[in-house]
């Protein structure tokens, strides 16, 4: 039965492969997005923009909150093994 199933699904193999690759790319993008080291680098760059006068205090606060939320998400995910 397994061989017959594989033969019947053979025409769909490129589509299944494409979805597999897309899933891997999405998982890696999410891993990089929530990576604590990446978030810390972005926080440091954001602080440099504030001290350099490139952004104002309100923009800094808004973007800092977003980055801290990402950092908190990665910390929660690391603490809860069921989520990984």
Helices and strands as residue ranges (DSSP letters): H 2-9, G 10-12, H 13-34, H 36-51, H 57-79, G 81-83
